Amino acid sequence: MNPDPRAQQPQPDPGGPSWGPMSERHWSRARADSNREALEYYRQRSRAPGVAEGGAERNFYCMKCDGVIAYTQGGGACPHCGAAFDENVKRYFNWVEINEPPPSDFLPLLKLAAAGLAGLGLLAALVWWWLA
């Protein structure tokens, strides 16, 4: 008698990847609770003011209430909570964009260098006077 060829084929390892119908080992069920904090964060974000109304791809979010603000909105206040916002800083879904760099640190450093040179010049004048 010929044995059944299907019986000789290797069966999937029960500890390995899942095969066939979704069992408890399937990746979607095995990882169901692995990102609870992230899922709760997104659920909370979906309840923010203006999210249900949808919007364009360049909308940004209020830093205070997470409300959706139209990219083209003029003025400097959130339409939901009234918080003032900086026109150069926009918070998008998962990043913050700053359009202009902060003021340079060069001027304070220049003042410090000038004060150091003045002190060094004064010290040199005192040494010259003392030795002369």
C-alpha positions as CSV (number, residue, x, y, z in Angstrom):
1,M,0.0,0.0,0.0
2,N,1.1,3.5,-0.8
3,P,1.1,5.8,2.3
4,D,-0.9,9.0,2.0
5,P,1.6,11.7,0.5
6,R,0.0,14.4,2.7
7,A,0.9,12.5,5.9
8,Q,4.6,12.7,4.9
9,Q,4.6,16.5,4.4
10,P,6.1,18.5,7.4
11,Q,3.4,20.1,9.5
12,P,3.9,23.7,10.7
13,D,5.6,24.1,14.0
14,P,3.1,24.9,16.7
15,G,5.5,27.4,18.2
16,G,6.3,29.1,14.8
17,P,4.3,31.4,12.6
18,S,0.5,30.9,12.3
19,W,-1.0,29.3,9.3
20,G,-4.5,29.1,8.0
21,P,-7.4,30.6,9.9
22,M,-6.7,33.2,12.5
23,S,-5.8,31.4,15.6
24,E,-4.7,32.9,18.9
25,R,-1.1,32.7,17.6
26,H,-1.9,35.0,14.7
27,W,0.1,38.2,14.8
28,S,-2.9,40.5,15.0
29,R,-4.2,38.6,18.1
30,A,-0.8,37.9,19.7
31,R,0.1,41.6,19.6
32,A,-3.4,42.9,20.5
33,D,-2.4,44.5,23.8
34,S,1.2,45.4,23.0
35,N,0.5,49.1,22.1
36,R,-2.2,50.0,24.6
37,E,-0.7,53.5,25.3
38,A,-0.5,54.4,21.7
39,L,-4.0,53.3,20.9
40,E,-5.4,55.2,23.9
41,Y,-3.4,58.3,22.7
42,Y,-5.0,58.0,19.2
43,R,-8.4,57.5,20.7
44,Q,-8.0,60.6,22.8
45,R,-6.7,62.6,19.7
46,S,-9.8,61.5,17.7
47,R,-12.0,63.3,20.3
48,A,-10.2,66.6,20.0
49,P,-12.2,69.6,18.7
50,G,-12.6,69.7,15.0
51,V,-11.3,66.2,14.3
52,A,-14.8,64.8,13.5
53,E,-15.3,67.5,10.8
54,G,-12.1,66.3,9.0
55,G,-9.9,68.7,7.1
56,A,-7.2,69.1,4.6
57,E,-3.8,67.5,4.6
58,R,-2.0,70.6,5.9
59,N,-4.2,71.3,9.0
60,F,-2.3,71.8,12.2
61,Y,-3.2,71.3,15.9
62,C,-3.6,73.6,18.8
63,M,-0.8,73.1,21.4
64,K,-3.3,73.5,24.2
65,C,-6.5,71.6,23.3
66,D,-5.3,69.4,20.4
67,G,-8.1,71.0,18.2
68,V,-7.8,71.0,14.4
69,I,-6.9,74.4,13.0
70,A,-7.1,75.1,9.2
71,Y,-3.8,75.8,7.7
72,T,-5.1,79.0,6.0
73,Q,-6.7,80.4,9.1
74,G,-5.6,83.9,9.8
75,G,-5.2,85.4,13.3
76,G,-3.3,84.1,16.2
77,A,-5.9,82.2,18.3
78,C,-7.3,78.7,18.4
79,P,-11.0,78.8,17.3
80,H,-11.8,76.1,19.9
81,C,-10.1,77.2,23.1
82,G,-9.0,80.8,22.2
83,A,-5.3,80.0,23.1
84,A,-2.8,82.3,21.2
85,F,-0.4,80.5,18.9
86,D,2.8,81.5,17.2
87,E,2.4,81.8,13.4
88,N,5.9,80.4,13.0
89,V,5.3,77.2,15.0
90,K,2.8,74.6,13.7
91,R,2.1,71.3,15.4
92,Y,1.1,68.7,12.8
93,F,-0.1,65.1,13.6
94,N,3.2,63.7,14.7
95,W,5.8,66.5,14.4
96,V,6.2,70.2,15.2
97,E,7.4,72.5,12.4
98,I,9.3,75.7,13.2
99,N,9.4,78.0,10.2
100,E,12.0,80.4,11.5
101,P,15.0,79.6,13.6
102,P,15.3,81.2,17.0
103,P,17.3,84.4,17.4
104,S,21.1,83.9,17.1
105,D,23.3,83.5,20.1
106,F,26.0,85.5,18.4
107,L,25.1,88.9,20.0
108,P,25.3,87.7,23.6
109,L,28.6,85.9,22.9
110,L,30.0,89.1,21.2
111,K,29.1,91.1,24.3
112,L,30.9,88.6,26.5
113,A,33.9,88.6,24.2
114,A,34.1,92.4,24.3
115,A,33.9,92.4,28.1
116,G,36.7,89.8,28.2
117,L,38.9,91.9,25.9
118,A,38.2,95.0,27.9
119,G,39.1,93.2,31.1
120,L,42.3,91.9,29.5
121,G,43.2,95.4,28.2
122,L,42.6,96.8,31.7
123,L,44.8,94.1,33.3
124,A,47.6,94.8,30.7
125,A,47.4,98.5,31.4
126,L,47.7,97.9,35.2
127,V,50.7,95.6,34.7
128,W,52.4,98.1,32.4
129,W,51.7,101.0,34.9
130,W,53.0,98.9,37.8
131,L,56.2,97.9,36.0
132,A,56.9,101.4,34.7
